[in-house]
Amino acid sequence: MALLPGDAEVLHRSAIMLAMVGALRAAIARERNALALDPLSAEICMRLAYFLVADQQFSQARPLYEKALAIAPNSIRARYNLGNLEMLENRPVQALASFRQTELQVWRLTVRRGRNTLWGTLMQHSEFSSS
């Protein structure tokens, strides 16, 4: 049976589960399949990039974070994770620029939403929140 575009979400969620049980390579393969079905999903791009970074495949992760930011330019997670990748690649100037932009985006969200804490906003948009 052929996969349908709506199956991208199922593949994406199962890739997360595979990663959670330590099957990182299988998670990467599954997420690649999800991205093939839904190439404009910023979430799938970000998660695949995150998995690739965890697997030390930095050069393959960068274009996915950049694509996620092209699709969702205000994505705090994509920008923050790109900053982490910059640090791992020993590019501190670029990492600092990403982190500063992330901080500015969080500050704008905080002001716009009337939040009194940056931490709450960060947790809403972090890798630790449920997605």
Contact map, one row per residue, 1 for C-alpha under 8 A:
11100000000000000000000000000000000000000000000000000000000000000000000000000000000000000000000000000000000000000000000000000000000
11110000000000000000000000000000000000000000000000000000000000000000000000000000000000000000000000000000000000000000000000000000000
11111010000000000000000000000000000000000000000000000000000000000000000000000000000000000000000000000000000000000000000000000000000
01111111000000000000000000000000000010000000000000000000000000000000000000000000000000000000000000000000000000000000000000000000000
00111111000000000000000000000000000011000000000000000000000000000000000000000000000000000000000000000000000000000000000000000000000
00011111110000000000000000000000000010000000000000000000000000000000000000000000000000000000000000000000000000000000000000000000000
00111111111000000000000000000000010010000000000000000000000000000000000000000000000000000000000000000000000000000000000000000000000
00011111111100000000000000000000111011000000000000000000000000000000000000000000000000000000000000000000000000000000000000000000000
00000111111110000000000000000000010000000000000000000000000000000000000000000000000000000000000000000000000000000000000000000000000
00000111111111000000000000000000000000000000000000000000000000000000000000000000000000000000000000000000000000000000000000000000000
00000011111111100000000000000110110000000000000000000000000000000000000000000000000000000000000000000000000000000000000000000000000
00000001111111110000000000000110010000000001000000000000000000000000000000000000000000000000000000000000000000000000000000000000000
00000000111111111000000000000000000000000000000000000000000000000000000000000000000000000000000000000000000000000000000000000000000
00000000011111111100000000100100000000000000000000000000000000000000000000000000000000000000000000000000000000000000000000000000000
00000000001111111110000001110110000000000000000000000000000000000000000000000000000000000000000000000000000000000000000000000000000
00000000000111111111000000100000000000000000000000000000000000000000000000000000000000000000000000000000000000000000000000000000000
00000000000011111111100000100000000000000000000000000000000000000000000000000000000000000000000000000000000000000000000000000000000
00000000000001111111111101100000000000000000000000000000000000000000000000000000000000000000000000000000000000000000000000000000000
00000000000000111111111101100000000000000000000000100000000000000000000000000000000000000000000000000000000000000000000000000000000
00000000000000011111111000000000000000000000000000000000000000000000000000000000000000000000000000000000000000000000000000000000000
00000000000000001111111000000000000000000000000000000000000000000000000000000000000000000000000000000000000000000000000000000000000
00000000000000000111111100000000000000000000000000000000000000000000000000000000000000000000000000000000000000000000000000000000000
00000000000000000111111111100000000000000000000000000000000000000000000000000000000000000000000000000000000000000000000000000000000
00000000000000000110011111110000000000000000000000100010000000000000000000000000000000000000000000000000000000000000000000000000000
00000000000000000000001111111000000000000000000000000010000000000000000000000000000000000000000000000000000000000000000000000000000
00000000000000100110001111111100000000000000000000000000000000000000000000000000000000000000000000000000000000000000000000000000000
00000000000001111110001111111110000000000000000000100000000000000000000000000000000000000000000000000000000000000000000000000000000
00000000000000100000000111111111000000000000000100110000000000000000000000000000000000000000000000000000000000000000000000000000000
00000000000000000000000011111111100000000000000000000000000000000000000000000000000000000000000000000000000000000000000000000000000
00000000001101100000000001111111110000000000000000000000000000000000000000000000000000000000000000000000000000000000000000000000000
00000000001100100000000000111111111000000001001100000000000000000000000000000000000000000000000000000000000000000000000000000000000
00000000000000000000000000011111111100000000000100000000000000000000000000000000000000000000000000000000000000000000000000000000000
00000001001000000000000000001111111110000000000000000000000000000000000000000000000000000000000000000000000000000000000000000000000
00000011101100000000000000000111111111000001000000000000000000000000000000000000000000000000000000000000000000000000000000000000000
00000001000000000000000000000011111111111001100000000000000000000000000000000000000000000000000000000000000000000000000000000000000
00000000000000000000000000000001111111100000000000000000000000000000000000000000000000000000000000000000000000000000000000000000000
00011111000000000000000000000000111111100000000000000000000000000000000000000000000000000000000000000000000000000000000000000000000
00001001000000000000000000000000011111111000000000000000000000000000000000000000000000000000000000000000000000000000000000000000000
00000000000000000000000000000000001111111000100000000000000000000000000000000000000000000000000000000000000000000000000000000000000
00000000000000000000000000000000001001111100000000000000000000000000001000000000000000000000000000000000000000000000000000000000000
00000000000000000000000000000000001001111111100000000000000000000001001000000000000000000000000000000000000000000000000000000000000
00000000000000000000000000000000000000011111110000000000000000000011101100000000000000000000000000000000000000000000000000000000000
00000000000000000000000000000000000000001111111000000000000000000001000000000000000000000000000000000000000000000000000000000000000
00000000000100000000000000000010011000001111111100000000000000000000000000000000000000000000000000000000000000000000000000000000000
00000000000000000000000000000000001000101111111110000000000000011011000000000000000000000000000000000000000000000000000000000000000
00000000000000000000000000000000000000000111111111000000000000011001000000001100000000000000000000000000000000000000000000000000000
00000000000000000000000000000010000000000011111111100000000000000000000000000000000000000000000000000000000000000000000000000000000
00000000000000000000000000010011000000000001111111110000000010010000000000000000000000000000000000000000000000000000000000000000000
00000000000000000000000000000000000000000000111111111000000111011000000000000000000000000000000000000000000000000000000000000000000
00000000000000000000000000000000000000000000011111111100000010000000000000000000100000000000000000000000000000000000000000000000000
00000000000000000010000100110000000000000000001111111110000000000000000000000000000000000000000000000000000000000000000000000000000
00000000000000000000000000010000000000000000000111111111110110000000000000000000000000000000000000000000000000000000000000000000000
00000000000000000000000000000000000000000000000011111111110010000000000000000000000010000000000000000000000000000000000000000000000
00000000000000000000000000000000000000000000000001111111100000000000000000000000000000000000000000000000000000000000000000000000000
00000000000000000000000110000000000000000000000000111111100000000000000000000000000000000000000000000000000000000000000000000000000
00000000000000000000000000000000000000000000000000011111110000000000000000000000000000000000000000000000000000000000000000000000000
00000000000000000000000000000000000000000000000000011111111110000000000000000000000000000000000000000000000000000000000000000000000
00000000000000000000000000000000000000000000000000011001111111000000000000000000000010001000000000000000000000000000000000000000000
00000000000000000000000000000000000000000000000000000000111111100000000000000000000000000000000000000000000000000000000000000000000
00000000000000000000000000000000000000000000000010010000111111110000000000000000000000000000000000000000000000000000000000000000000
00000000000000000000000000000000000000000000000111011000111111111000000000000000000000000000000000000000000000000000000000000000000
00000000000000000000000000000000000000000000000010000000011111111100000000000000010010000000000000000000000000000000000000000000000
00000000000000000000000000000000000000000000000000000000001111111110000000000000000000000000000000000000000000000000000000000000000
00000000000000000000000000000000000000000000110110000000000111111111000000000000000000000000000000000000000000000000000000000000000
00000000000000000000000000000000000000000000110010000000000011111111100000000110110000000000000000000000000000000000000000000000000
00000000000000000000000000000000000000000000000000000000000001111111110000000000000000000000000000000000000000000000000000000000000
00000000000000000000000000000000000000000100100000000000000000111111111000000000000000000000000000000000000000000000000000000000000
00000000000000000000000000000000000000001110110000000000000000011111111110100100000000000000000000000000000000000000000000000000000
00000000000000000000000000000000000000000100000000000000000000001111111111100110000000000000000000000000000000000000000000000000000
00000000000000000000000000000000000000000000000000000000000000000111111110000000000000000000000000000000000000000000000000000000000
00000000000000000000000000000000000000011100000000000000000000000011111110000000000000000000000000000000000000000000000000000000000
00000000000000000000000000000000000000000100000000000000000000000001111111100000000000000000000000000000000000000000000000000000000
00000000000000000000000000000000000000000000000000000000000000000001111111100000000000000000000000000000000000000000000000000000000
00000000000000000000000000000000000000000000000000000000000000000000100111110000000000000000000000000000100000000000000000000000000
00000000000000000000000000000000000000000000000000000000000000000001100111111110000000000000000000000000000000000000000000000000000
00000000000000000000000000000000000000000000000000000000000000000000000001111111000000000000000000000100110000000000000000001100000
00000000000000000000000000000000000000000000010000000000000000000000000000111111100000000000000000000000000000000000000000001110000
00000000000000000000000000000000000000000000010000000000000000001001100000111111110000000000000000000000000000000000000000000000000
00000000000000000000000000000000000000000000000000000000000000001000100000111111111000000000000001101100000000000000000000000000000
00000000000000000000000000000000000000000000000000000000000000000000000000011111111100000000000001100100000000000000000000000000000
00000000000000000000000000000000000000000000000001000000000000001000000000001111111110000000000000000000000000000000000000000000000
00000000000000000000000000000000000000000000000000000000000001001000000000000111111111000000001001000000000000000000000000000000000
00000000000000000000000000000000000000000000000000000000000000000000000000000011111111100000011111100000000000000000000000000000000
00000000000000000000000000000000000000000000000000000000000000000000000000000001111111110000001000000000000000000000000000000000000
00000000000000000000000000000000000000000000000000001000010001000000000000000000111111111000001000000000000000000000000000000000000
00000000000000000000000000000000000000000000000000000000000000000000000000000000011111111111011000000000000000000000000000000000000
00000000000000000000000000000000000000000000000000000000000000000000000000000000001111111111001000000000000000000000000000000000000
00000000000000000000000000000000000000000000000000000000000000000000000000000000000111111110000000000000000000000000000000000000000
00000000000000000000000000000000000000000000000000000000010000000000000000000000000011111110000000000000000000000000000000000000000
00000000000000000000000000000000000000000000000000000000000000000000000000000000000001111111000000000000000000000000000000000000000
00000000000000000000000000000000000000000000000000000000000000000000000000000000000001111111111000000000000000000000000000000000000
00000000000000000000000000000000000000000000000000000000000000000000000000000000000001100111111100000000000000000000000000000000000
00000000000000000000000000000000000000000000000000000000000000000000000000000000000000000011111110000000000000000000000000000000000
00000000000000000000000000000000000000000000000000000000000000000000000000000000001001000011111111000000000000000000000000000000000
00000000000000000000000000000000000000000000000000000000000000000000000000000000011111100011111111100000000000000000000000000000000
00000000000000000000000000000000000000000000000000000000000000000000000000000000001000000001111111110000000000000000000000000000000
00000000000000000000000000000000000000000000000000000000000000000000000000000000001000000000111111111000000000000000000000000000000
00000000000000000000000000000000000000000000000000000000000000000000000000000011011000000000011111111100000000000000000000000000000
00000000000000000000000000000000000000000000000000000000000000000000000000000011001000000000001111111110000000000000000000000000000
00000000000000000000000000000000000000000000000000000000000000000000000000000000000000000000000111111111000000000000000000000000000
00000000000000000000000000000000000000000000000000000000000000000000000000000010000000000000000011111111100000000000000000000000000
00000000000000000000000000000000000000000000000000000000000000000000000000010011000000000000000001111111110000000000000000000000000
00000000000000000000000000000000000000000000000000000000000000000000000000000000000000000000000000111111111000000000000000000000000
00000000000000000000000000000000000000000000000000000000000000000000000000000000000000000000000000011111111100000000000000000000000
00000000000000000000000000000000000000000000000000000000000000000000000001010000000000000000000000001111111110000000000000000000000
00000000000000000000000000000000000000000000000000000000000000000000000000010000000000000000000000000111111111000000010011000000000
00000000000000000000000000000000000000000000000000000000000000000000000000000000000000000000000000000011111111100000010000000000000
00000000000000000000000000000000000000000000000000000000000000000000000000000000000000000000000000000001111111110000000000000000000
00000000000000000000000000000000000000000000000000000000000000000000000000000000000000000000000000000000111111111000000010000000000
00000000000000000000000000000000000000000000000000000000000000000000000000000000000000000000000000000000011111111111110010000000000
00000000000000000000000000000000000000000000000000000000000000000000000000000000000000000000000000000000001111111110000000000000000
00000000000000000000000000000000000000000000000000000000000000000000000000000000000000000000000000000000000111111110000000000000000
00000000000000000000000000000000000000000000000000000000000000000000000000000000000000000000000000000000000011111110000000000000000
00000000000000000000000000000000000000000000000000000000000000000000000000000000000000000000000000000000000001111111000000000000000
00000000000000000000000000000000000000000000000000000000000000000000000000000000000000000000000000000000000001111111110110000000000
00000000000000000000000000000000000000000000000000000000000000000000000000000000000000000000000000000000000001000111110000000000000
00000000000000000000000000000000000000000000000000000000000000000000000000000000000000000000000000000000000001000011111110000000000
00000000000000000000000000000000000000000000000000000000000000000000000000000000000000000000000000000000011001000011111111000000000
00000000000000000000000000000000000000000000000000000000000000000000000000000000000000000000000000000000000000000000111111100000000
00000000000000000000000000000000000000000000000000000000000000000000000000000000000000000000000000000000000000000010111111110000000
00000000000000000000000000000000000000000000000000000000000000000000000000000000000000000000000000000000010011000010111111111000000
00000000000000000000000000000000000000000000000000000000000000000000000000000000000000000000000000000000010000000000011111111100000
00000000000000000000000000000000000000000000000000000000000000000000000000000000000000000000000000000000000000000000001111111101100
00000000000000000000000000000000000000000000000000000000000000000000000000000000000000000000000000000000000000000000000111111100100
00000000000000000000000000000000000000000000000000000000000000000000000000011000000000000000000000000000000000000000000011111110100
00000000000000000000000000000000000000000000000000000000000000000000000000011000000000000000000000000000000000000000000001111111100
00000000000000000000000000000000000000000000000000000000000000000000000000001000000000000000000000000000000000000000000000001111110
00000000000000000000000000000000000000000000000000000000000000000000000000000000000000000000000000000000000000000000000000100111110
00000000000000000000000000000000000000000000000000000000000000000000000000000000000000000000000000000000000000000000000000111111111
00000000000000000000000000000000000000000000000000000000000000000000000000000000000000000000000000000000000000000000000000000011111
00000000000000000000000000000000000000000000000000000000000000000000000000000000000000000000000000000000000000000000000000000000111
